[in-house]
Amino acid sequence: MLSALLEVVGLALCGYVGVLVLADAYLIVVHFRSGSRRIAQELPESLGWAAPSEREPLVCVQLPVFNEGNLVGPAIDSLCALDWPHDRLEIMILEDSTDETSAIVARSVAQWRANGFAIKHVTRPHRRDFKAGALSAGLRHTRAQYLAIFDADYRPPPSFLRNTMSALLSEPRSAFVQARLDYRNRQHNLLTRAQALDLDTLLAYEQAARNWAGIPMTFNGTCGIWRREAIEEAGGWSGRSLAEDQDLSFRAFALGWRSRYLISVSAKGELPETFDALITQRQRWSIGTAQAFRDLPWRLLGQLHWHQAVVFVLLTLFYASASATLVIVLAIVGIGWLAEFTYAGVVSLGLLATVVAIVVAKSIGAALATRILGRPLGMAFARDVVGMWLMQAALLPIGSRALLVGYITRRVPFFRTPKKGH
């Protein structure tokens, strides 16, 4: 009886994860059919925008900061170098620090204000709702209808606002435009190369294909510009999830807002360089993903065609449950071998097939992302693919536990990912 139950449950879980892989097959087809054409369509917009008969709109650039003294000075300098008229640009440092970062921000703000920039240093007596709370407070300090958001380790190029605003203004129902994230230290060590390929796969393969296919693609928390109307209509920033970017995106999509993703526009940040720092980051991401999925407004499916809705659900389920599901299957396989090795063998084969399907699909995605970004597909790429999957295997139990924490816990402390300030 126990053996039969283990077999049914194990095969059901393997089948569940296997079905999720079908969403990747859809994205691969979209990439092959639309990739080159959609990138080409970005290029004229990315050359820059200027209103022929009207002044550029007022844009507020927000920089949430918490104890990042080694990063914040260069970050402020890069924001003040953005190509946008000074009288139509506000720069806002949303600073909740408890260390010397406050003094560094105050000096930098005073320097740039003396140079004629409209730059504000906004502080709070508490860290309620963490980054979401800081962004919500910042919204009350500006009348700008467009808000660009950056984390402290990212350095946007001067053309960033010209390029992203051209895309946002061309589509009145776009809630936000997301630029691609890139990394200054991708070649630092084996771990950063593995992370870079992993994130390239997410950003230049999955998110790009989702956007081309009309499937909701959430804000990445940095290097994007939001329309204020969409933020307010969706209920504003909320601290109910550590993934405040996903949470707000889902609520906006449920109201019929869309998003735009630009591969050809990028800003470079910094990857964690040690495994301990990576664990801190990925735990926060997994907890936030589970929290956002738990509160997902499923009415957003009504805004999609049936095939878009199916792929959205499959991909959302994948990131909200796949690692936990695989760990459960592994546990069932282990129990099965103790109870009845014949049944355990069947479940093991199902698990192996599931894992192979995931690895093959995501590795094809990694190759597509690498190709579309103009990087070589050689031995270095093969080495990094191996590194990416070794990293994912090491993170599997950590991500599984974090997902479970996110599902059962409402209030989780925010732990900042340590960065070295390269």
C-alpha positions as CSV (number, residue, x, y, z in Angstrom):
1,M,0.0,0.0,0.0
2,L,2.8,2.4,1.0
3,S,4.7,1.6,-2.1
4,A,1.8,2.2,-4.4
5,L,1.0,5.5,-2.8
6,L,4.6,6.6,-3.1
7,E,4.6,5.6,-6.8
8,V,1.4,7.6,-7.5
9,V,2.5,10.7,-5.6
10,G,6.0,10.6,-7.0
11,L,4.9,10.2,-10.6
12,A,2.3,12.9,-10.2
13,L,4.8,15.4,-8.9
14,C,7.3,14.5,-11.7
15,G,4.5,14.9,-14.2
16,Y,3.6,18.3,-12.7
17,V,7.1,19.6,-13.1
18,G,7.3,18.1,-16.6
19,V,4.2,19.9,-17.7
20,L,5.8,23.2,-16.6
21,V,8.6,22.5,-19.0
22,L,6.1,22.9,-21.8
23,A,6.0,26.6,-21.1
24,D,9.7,26.7,-21.9
25,A,9.0,25.0,-25.2
26,Y,6.6,27.8,-26.1
27,L,9.2,30.5,-25.2
28,I,11.8,28.7,-27.4
29,V,9.4,28.8,-30.4
30,V,8.7,32.5,-29.7
31,H,12.4,33.3,-29.5
32,F,13.1,31.6,-32.8
33,R,10.2,33.2,-34.6
34,S,10.3,36.7,-33.2
35,G,13.7,37.4,-31.6
36,S,15.6,39.1,-34.4
37,R,12.6,41.0,-35.6
38,R,11.7,42.4,-32.2
39,I,15.2,43.4,-31.4
40,A,15.4,45.3,-34.7
41,Q,12.1,47.1,-33.8
42,E,13.8,48.4,-30.6
43,L,16.7,50.0,-32.3
44,P,15.0,53.2,-33.8
45,E,13.4,53.9,-30.4
46,S,16.7,53.3,-28.6
47,L,18.5,56.0,-30.6
48,G,16.8,58.6,-28.4
49,W,13.6,60.6,-28.0
50,A,12.9,64.3,-28.0
51,A,9.5,65.9,-28.2
52,P,9.3,68.1,-31.3
53,S,6.7,70.5,-30.0
54,E,6.5,69.9,-26.3
55,R,8.9,69.9,-23.4
56,E,10.1,66.7,-22.0
57,P,7.9,65.5,-19.1
58,L,9.1,65.8,-15.5
59,V,10.9,62.6,-14.4
60,C,11.8,61.6,-10.8
61,V,14.7,59.2,-10.5
62,Q,14.5,57.3,-7.2
63,L,17.4,55.6,-5.5
64,P,16.4,53.5,-2.4
65,V,19.4,53.0,-0.1
66,F,20.1,51.1,3.1
67,N,23.6,50.9,4.5
68,E,25.4,51.1,1.2
69,G,28.1,53.7,1.8
70,N,30.5,52.0,-0.6
71,L,28.0,52.2,-3.5
72,V,25.9,55.3,-3.0
73,G,28.4,58.0,-4.1
74,P,29.1,56.6,-7.6
75,A,25.3,55.8,-7.9
76,I,24.3,59.4,-7.3
77,D,27.0,60.6,-9.8
78,S,25.6,58.3,-12.5
79,L,22.1,59.6,-11.9
80,C,23.2,63.2,-12.2
81,A,24.9,62.3,-15.5
82,L,21.6,61.3,-17.1
83,D,20.7,63.1,-20.4
84,W,17.6,64.9,-19.4
85,P,16.9,68.7,-19.0
86,H,17.8,69.7,-15.4
87,D,14.6,71.6,-15.0
88,R,12.6,68.4,-15.9
89,L,14.6,66.0,-13.7
90,E,14.3,65.3,-10.0
91,I,16.7,63.0,-8.2
92,M,15.5,61.5,-5.0
93,I,17.7,59.5,-2.6
94,L,15.4,57.4,-0.4
95,E,17.7,56.6,2.5
96,D,16.9,54.4,5.5
97,S,20.5,53.8,6.7
98,T,21.7,53.3,10.2
99,D,25.4,53.8,9.5
100,E,27.8,56.3,7.9
101,T,25.8,56.1,4.6
102,S,23.7,59.0,5.7
103,A,26.6,61.3,5.9
104,I,27.9,60.2,2.5
105,V,24.5,60.8,0.9
106,A,24.2,64.3,2.6
107,R,27.6,65.4,1.3
108,S,26.9,64.1,-2.3
109,V,23.5,65.7,-2.3
110,A,24.8,69.0,-1.2
111,Q,27.5,68.9,-3.9
112,W,25.1,68.2,-6.7
113,R,22.5,70.6,-5.4
114,A,25.2,73.3,-5.5
115,N,25.7,72.4,-9.2
116,G,22.1,73.2,-9.9
117,F,20.4,69.8,-9.7
118,A,17.0,69.2,-8.1
119,I,18.1,66.5,-5.8
120,K,16.5,65.5,-2.5
121,H,17.6,63.4,0.5
122,V,14.5,61.7,1.9
123,T,14.9,59.9,5.2
124,R,12.4,58.0,7.5
125,P,12.6,57.4,11.3
126,H,11.9,53.7,10.6
127,R,12.2,51.0,8.0
128,R,8.6,50.0,7.8
129,D,7.9,47.9,4.7
130,F,11.6,48.2,3.7
131,K,12.1,49.1,0.0
132,A,8.4,49.3,-0.7
133,G,8.0,51.7,2.2
134,A,10.8,53.9,1.0
135,L,9.4,54.0,-2.5
136,S,5.9,54.8,-1.2
137,A,7.3,57.6,0.9
138,G,9.2,59.0,-2.1
139,L,6.0,59.1,-4.2
140,R,4.6,61.6,-1.7
141,H,7.5,63.9,-2.2
142,T,7.2,64.4,-6.0
143,R,4.5,65.5,-8.5
144,A,6.3,63.7,-11.4
145,Q,4.2,61.4,-13.5
146,Y,7.2,59.2,-14.4
147,L,9.4,57.5,-11.9
148,A,12.7,55.8,-12.7
149,I,14.0,53.4,-10.1
150,F,17.5,52.1,-9.5
151,D,19.3,50.0,-6.9
152,A,22.5,51.5,-5.5
153,D,24.8,49.1,-7.4
154,Y,23.5,49.9,-10.9
155,R,25.0,52.6,-13.1
156,P,22.7,53.7,-15.9
157,P,24.3,55.1,-19.1
158,P,23.5,58.8,-19.8
159,S,21.1,57.8,-22.6
160,F,18.9,55.7,-20.3
161,L,16.0,58.0,-19.8
162,R,15.9,59.0,-23.5
163,N,15.7,55.4,-24.5
164,T,13.2,54.1,-21.9
165,M,10.9,57.2,-22.0
166,S,10.5,56.8,-25.8
167,A,9.2,53.3,-25.4
168,L,6.9,54.3,-22.4
169,L,5.4,57.3,-24.1
170,S,4.7,55.4,-27.3
171,E,2.3,53.0,-25.4
172,P,-0.2,54.8,-23.2
173,R,-1.3,51.5,-21.4
174,S,2.3,50.5,-20.5
175,A,2.7,50.6,-16.7
176,F,6.5,50.5,-16.9
177,V,9.4,49.9,-19.2
178,Q,12.1,47.5,-18.0
179,A,15.7,47.7,-19.3
180,R,17.9,44.6,-19.3
181,L,20.2,44.1,-16.3
182,D,23.8,43.6,-17.0
183,Y,26.8,43.1,-14.7
184,R,30.2,44.7,-14.3
185,N,31.8,41.8,-12.5
186,R,30.4,38.9,-14.5
187,Q,34.0,37.7,-15.2
188,H,35.2,38.0,-11.6
189,N,35.1,34.2,-10.7
190,L,33.4,31.0,-11.5
191,L,30.4,31.9,-9.3
192,T,29.8,35.3,-11.0
193,R,30.0,33.7,-14.4
194,A,27.5,31.1,-13.5
195,Q,25.1,33.7,-12.0
196,A,25.5,35.9,-15.1
197,L,24.5,33.1,-17.5
198,D,21.6,32.2,-15.2
199,L,20.3,35.8,-15.1
200,D,21.0,36.3,-18.9
201,T,18.8,33.2,-19.4
202,L,16.0,34.8,-17.3
203,L,16.4,38.3,-18.8
204,A,17.3,37.8,-22.4
205,Y,15.5,34.6,-23.0
206,E,12.5,34.1,-20.8
207,Q,11.5,37.7,-20.0
208,A,12.2,38.8,-23.5
209,A,10.1,36.0,-25.0
210,R,7.3,36.6,-22.5
211,N,7.1,40.2,-23.5
212,W,7.1,39.5,-27.2
213,A,4.3,37.0,-26.7
214,G,2.2,39.4,-24.7
215,I,2.6,37.3,-21.5
216,P,3.0,39.5,-18.3
217,M,6.6,40.1,-17.4
218,T,7.1,41.7,-14.0
219,F,9.3,44.6,-13.0
220,N,12.8,43.5,-11.9
221,G,13.0,46.1,-9.0
222,T,15.6,48.3,-10.7
223,C,16.5,49.8,-14.0
224,G,13.0,50.6,-15.1
225,I,10.6,53.5,-15.3
226,W,7.1,53.5,-14.1
227,R,4.0,55.5,-15.0
228,R,2.7,57.1,-11.8
229,E,-0.9,56.6,-12.9
230,A,-0.4,52.8,-13.0
231,I,1.2,52.7,-9.5
232,E,-1.6,54.7,-7.9
233,E,-4.4,52.8,-9.8
234,A,-2.9,49.5,-8.7
235,G,-2.9,50.6,-5.0
236,G,0.7,51.7,-4.6
237,W,3.8,50.0,-3.3
238,S,3.1,47.4,-0.6
239,G,5.4,45.8,2.0
240,R,3.3,42.6,2.2
241,S,5.9,40.8,0.1
242,L,9.7,41.0,-0.1
243,A,9.2,41.0,-3.9
244,E,7.5,44.4,-4.0
245,D,8.3,44.6,-7.7
246,Q,6.4,41.5,-8.6
247,D,3.5,42.3,-6.2
248,L,2.9,45.7,-7.8
249,S,3.3,44.4,-11.3
250,F,0.7,41.7,-10.8
251,R,-1.8,44.2,-9.4
252,A,-1.2,46.5,-12.3
253,F,-1.6,43.7,-14.9
254,A,-4.9,42.7,-13.2
255,L,-6.2,46.1,-14.1
256,G,-5.3,45.8,-17.8
257,W,-1.9,47.6,-17.7
258,R,0.9,46.1,-19.8
259,S,4.7,46.3,-19.7
260,R,7.5,46.8,-22.2
261,Y,10.9,45.2,-22.1
262,L,14.0,46.5,-23.9
263,I,16.9,44.1,-24.5
264,S,18.9,46.8,-26.3
265,V,18.9,49.2,-23.3
266,S,20.9,48.0,-20.3
267,A,22.5,49.1,-17.0
268,K,25.3,47.3,-15.2
269,G,25.1,46.3,-11.6
270,E,27.1,43.9,-9.4
271,L,26.7,40.2,-8.7
272,P,27.4,38.6,-5.3
273,E,30.9,37.3,-5.4
274,T,30.7,34.7,-2.6
275,F,28.3,31.9,-2.0
276,D,27.1,33.3,1.3
277,A,26.2,36.6,-0.3
278,L,24.4,34.7,-3.1
279,I,22.4,32.7,-0.5
280,T,21.2,35.9,1.1
281,Q,20.0,37.2,-2.2
282,R,18.3,34.1,-3.5
283,Q,16.6,33.4,-0.2
284,R,15.0,36.9,-0.3
285,W,14.0,36.3,-4.0
286,S,12.4,32.9,-3.2
287,I,10.5,34.2,-0.2
288,G,9.3,37.2,-2.1
289,T,8.2,35.0,-5.0
290,A,6.2,32.7,-2.8
291,Q,4.6,35.7,-1.0
292,A,3.7,37.4,-4.3
293,F,2.2,34.1,-5.7
294,R,0.2,33.6,-2.6
295,D,-1.4,37.0,-3.1
296,L,-1.6,36.8,-6.9
297,P,-4.7,38.5,-8.3
298,W,-5.9,35.7,-10.5
299,R,-8.3,38.1,-12.3
300,L,-5.3,39.2,-14.4
301,L,-5.9,36.0,-16.4
302,G,-9.0,37.7,-17.8
303,Q,-6.7,40.3,-19.5
304,L,-5.0,37.6,-21.5
305,H,-5.8,35.3,-24.4
306,W,-6.1,31.6,-23.4
307,H,-2.7,30.5,-24.6
308,Q,-1.0,33.5,-22.9
309,A,-2.9,32.7,-19.7
310,V,-1.8,29.1,-19.8
311,V,1.9,29.9,-20.3
312,F,1.7,32.6,-17.6
313,V,0.3,30.2,-15.1
314,L,2.9,27.5,-15.9
315,L,5.8,29.9,-15.6
316,T,4.5,31.5,-12.4
317,L,4.0,28.0,-10.9
318,F,7.5,27.0,-11.9
319,Y,9.2,29.8,-10.0
320,A,6.8,29.6,-7.1
321,S,7.0,25.8,-6.6
322,A,9.6,24.0,-8.7
323,S,12.5,23.8,-6.3
324,A,10.2,22.7,-3.4
325,T,8.5,20.2,-5.6
326,L,11.8,18.6,-6.7
327,V,13.0,18.4,-3.1
328,I,9.7,16.6,-2.1
329,V,10.2,14.2,-5.0
330,L,13.7,13.4,-3.9
331,A,12.4,12.7,-0.4
332,I,9.7,10.4,-1.8
333,V,12.3,8.6,-3.9
334,G,14.5,8.1,-0.8
335,I,11.5,6.7,1.2
336,G,10.6,4.5,-1.7
337,W,14.0,2.9,-1.9
338,L,13.6,1.9,1.8
339,A,10.0,0.7,1.3
340,E,10.1,-1.1,-2.0
341,F,13.0,-0.6,-4.5
342,T,10.9,-1.7,-7.5
343,Y,8.4,1.2,-7.1
344,A,11.3,3.5,-6.2
345,G,13.0,2.7,-9.4
346,V,9.9,3.8,-11.4
347,V,9.7,7.1,-9.5
348,S,13.5,7.6,-9.9
349,L,13.2,7.3,-13.7
350,G,10.3,9.8,-13.7
351,L,12.4,12.2,-11.6
352,L,15.4,11.7,-13.9
353,A,13.3,12.4,-17.0
354,T,11.9,15.6,-15.4
355,V,15.3,16.9,-14.4
356,V,16.7,16.2,-17.9
357,A,13.7,18.0,-19.5
358,I,14.3,21.1,-17.3
359,V,18.0,21.1,-17.9
360,V,17.7,20.7,-21.6
361,A,15.0,23.4,-21.9
362,K,16.8,26.0,-19.8
363,S,20.1,25.2,-21.5
364,I,18.6,25.9,-24.9
365,G,17.3,29.1,-23.3
366,A,20.8,30.0,-22.1
367,A,22.1,29.5,-25.6
368,L,19.4,31.7,-27.2
369,A,20.1,34.4,-24.6
370,T,23.8,34.3,-25.3
371,R,23.3,34.4,-29.0
372,I,20.9,37.3,-29.0
373,L,23.3,39.3,-26.7
374,G,26.1,38.8,-29.2
375,R,28.3,36.6,-27.0
376,P,30.1,33.5,-28.3
377,L,28.8,30.0,-28.0
378,G,32.0,28.1,-27.4
379,M,33.9,26.2,-24.7
380,A,33.6,29.1,-22.3
381,F,29.8,29.0,-22.7
382,A,29.7,25.2,-22.1
383,R,31.8,25.7,-19.0
384,D,29.5,28.3,-17.7
385,V,26.4,26.2,-18.4
386,V,27.9,23.4,-16.2
387,G,28.7,26.0,-13.5
388,M,25.1,27.4,-13.7
389,W,23.6,23.9,-13.1
390,L,26.0,23.1,-10.3
391,M,25.1,26.4,-8.7
392,Q,21.4,25.6,-9.1
393,A,21.8,22.2,-7.5
394,A,23.6,23.7,-4.5
395,L,20.8,26.3,-4.2
396,L,18.0,23.8,-4.5
397,P,17.5,23.0,-0.8
398,I,18.0,26.6,0.1
399,G,15.4,27.8,-2.4
400,S,13.0,25.1,-1.4
401,R,13.1,26.1,2.3
402,A,12.7,29.8,1.4
403,L,9.7,29.1,-0.7
404,L,8.0,27.3,2.2
405,V,8.9,30.2,4.5
406,G,7.3,32.7,2.0
407,Y,4.1,30.7,1.8
408,I,3.6,30.4,5.6
409,T,5.0,33.7,6.9
410,R,3.6,37.2,6.4
411,R,6.4,39.3,7.9
412,V,10.0,38.3,7.0
413,P,13.0,40.6,7.7
414,F,14.7,42.2,4.7
415,F,18.4,41.3,4.5
416,R,20.4,43.3,2.0
417,T,22.7,41.5,-0.4
418,P,26.3,42.6,0.5
419,K,28.0,44.2,-2.5
420,K,31.7,45.3,-2.8
421,G,31.2,48.3,-4.9
422,H,33.2,47.4,-8.0
